[in-house]
Amino acid sequence: MRPHPGPLPEGEGAASPLPREREQQALSLGRGSSKPSPSGRGLGEGCAVTRTTTLTLILVLGGALLMAALNLGTAPASALHVPTYAVSLAGKYLCFAMLALAVDLVWGFAGILSLGHAAFFALGGYAMGMYLMRQIGARGVYANPDLPDFMVFLNWHALPWYWHGFDSFGSPP
């Protein structure tokens, strides 16, 4: 396949478009379009930061900071107090929104359904569950400070080696 010669210099004739077959091939591969996209940008031109994007980002971050400030800075009896449950619920919603945006970007721009996002999200949920099982400690049904309840129920006598990293999120005590 020989390379396309490109546009002709001034005075040597008008620059001709791609041959019809190459244009159709480019359209079928998603490299171009005879019609402009709804956003006004062609494929591969990136995401421009618009006023709407900036405003949305400021509102989301401002709302999250305002919720945290109203949770920590107001008295629980105040009408402006945001309960800890609502802050936690908003955090969960924002996590699901980030997952949805990531999948939407990969699926929308690349056309690839990525199940890797779901796998890593599930691994994160599993790790959080392991951490929370370790935090129950003696408050569990079997009151064992070293083992989670399901391990006591299954008659395990020691914690497996791969559970030791879930004692805390921070540095080891």
C-alpha positions in Angstrom: 0.0 0.0 0.0 1.6 3.3 -1.1 1.4 6.4 1.1 -1.1 9.2 0.2 0.8 12.0 -1.5 -1.0 14.8 0.4 -2.2 18.1 -0.9 -0.6 19.6 -4.0 1.2 22.9 -3.7 -0.4 26.1 -4.9 -0.6 26.4 -8.7 -0.2 22.7 -9.4 -3.9 21.9 -9.2 -6.4 21.6 -6.4 -5.8 19.3 -3.5 -8.0 16.3 -4.0 -9.6 14.5 -1.1 -8.9 10.9 -0.3 -10.0 8.4 -2.9 -13.5 7.2 -2.3 -12.5 3.8 -1.2 -10.0 5.0 1.4 -12.5 7.5 2.7 -15.1 4.7 3.2 -12.4 2.6 4.9 -11.5 5.4 7.2 -15.2 5.8 8.1 -15.7 2.1 8.7 -12.7 2.1 11.1 -14.0 5.1 13.0 -11.2 7.4 11.9 -13.3 10.1 10.4 -16.8 11.2 9.7 -18.5 13.1 6.9 -20.8 14.6 9.5 -19.7 16.6 12.5 -20.1 15.0 15.9 -22.8 16.4 18.2 -20.1 17.9 20.5 -18.5 19.7 17.6 -15.2 17.8 18.1 -14.0 15.1 15.9 -12.8 11.7 17.1 -9.4 11.8 18.9 -9.4 15.5 19.6 -9.6 15.0 23.3 -11.9 16.5 25.9 -11.9 20.3 26.1 -12.4 21.9 29.5 -15.5 24.0 29.0 -17.3 26.3 31.4 -19.9 23.6 32.1 -17.2 21.1 33.0 -15.5 23.5 35.4 -18.8 24.5 37.0 -19.8 20.9 37.5 -16.4 20.0 39.1 -16.6 23.1 41.4 -20.1 22.2 42.5 -19.4 18.5 43.2 -16.2 19.3 45.2 -17.8 22.3 46.9 -20.8 20.1 47.9 -18.5 17.4 49.3 -16.5 20.0 51.3 -19.7 21.7 52.5 -21.1 18.3 53.7 -17.9 17.5 55.6 -17.8 21.0 57.2 -21.5 20.8 58.2 -20.9 17.4 59.7 -17.8 18.4 61.7 -18.5 22.0 62.4 -22.1 22.1 63.6 -23.8 20.8 66.7 -25.8 17.6 66.3 -29.0 19.4 67.5 -28.5 22.1 64.8 -30.8 22.2 61.7 -27.7 22.6 59.5 -26.0 19.5 60.9 -25.4 16.7 58.3 -25.4 13.3 59.9 -22.4 11.0 59.5 -24.7 8.5 57.7 -25.5 11.0 55.0 -21.8 11.8 54.5 -21.0 8.1 54.3 -23.9 7.6 51.8 -22.7 10.5 49.6 -19.2 9.0 49.6 -20.6 5.7 48.4 -22.6 7.5 45.7 -19.5 9.3 44.5 -17.5 6.0 44.4 -20.2 4.5 42.2 -20.2 7.6 40.0 -16.5 7.4 39.5 -16.8 3.8 38.5 -19.6 4.6 36.1 -17.6 7.5 34.5 -14.5 5.4 34.1 -16.5 2.6 32.3 -18.4 5.2 30.2 -15.1 6.9 29.1 -13.5 3.6 28.1 -16.6 2.2 26.5 -17.6 5.5 24.8 -14.2 6.7 23.4 -12.5 3.4 22.8 -15.5 1.2 22.2 -14.2 -1.4 24.5 -16.3 -3.0 27.3 -13.8 -3.1 30.1 -14.6 -5.7 32.8 -11.3 -4.8 34.5 -13.0 -1.9 36.2 -15.6 -4.2 37.7 -12.8 -6.6 38.8 -10.8 -4.0 40.6 -14.0 -2.5 42.1 -14.9 -5.9 43.4 -11.4 -6.5 44.8 -11.6 -3.2 46.6 -15.0 -4.2 48.1 -13.6 -7.6 49.2 -10.6 -5.9 50.8 -12.9 -3.5 52.6 -15.0 -6.4 53.9 -11.9 -8.1 55.2 -10.8 -4.9 56.9 -14.3 -4.5 58.5 -14.3 -8.2 59.7 -11.0 -7.5 61.5 -12.4 -4.4 63.1 -15.3 -6.2 64.7 -13.0 -8.0 67.1 -14.6 -9.0 70.4 -17.9 -7.4 69.6 -18.8 -10.3 67.3 -21.2 -13.1 68.1 -18.4 -15.4 69.3 -16.5 -12.6 71.1 -13.1 -13.7 69.7 -10.7 -10.8 69.6 -8.4 -12.5 67.1 -10.6 -14.2 64.5 -13.7 -13.0 62.6 -16.9 -14.8 63.4 -17.0 -17.0 60.3 -13.6 -18.4 61.1 -14.6 -19.2 64.7 -17.7 -20.9 63.3 -15.6 -22.9 60.9 -13.4 -23.9 63.9 -10.2 -22.2 62.6 -7.6 -21.7 65.3 -5.3 -19.1 63.7 -5.7 -16.2 61.4 -4.4 -17.0 57.8 -1.2 -15.1 56.8 -3.0 -13.1 54.1 -5.4 -11.6 56.6 -2.7 -9.9 58.7 -2.5 -6.9 56.4 -6.1 -5.9 57.1 -5.6 -4.8 60.7 -5.6 -1.1 59.8 -5.5 1.2 56.8 -2.5 3.1 58.1 0.9 2.0 59.2 1.2 -1.0 61.4 0.9 -0.3 65.1 
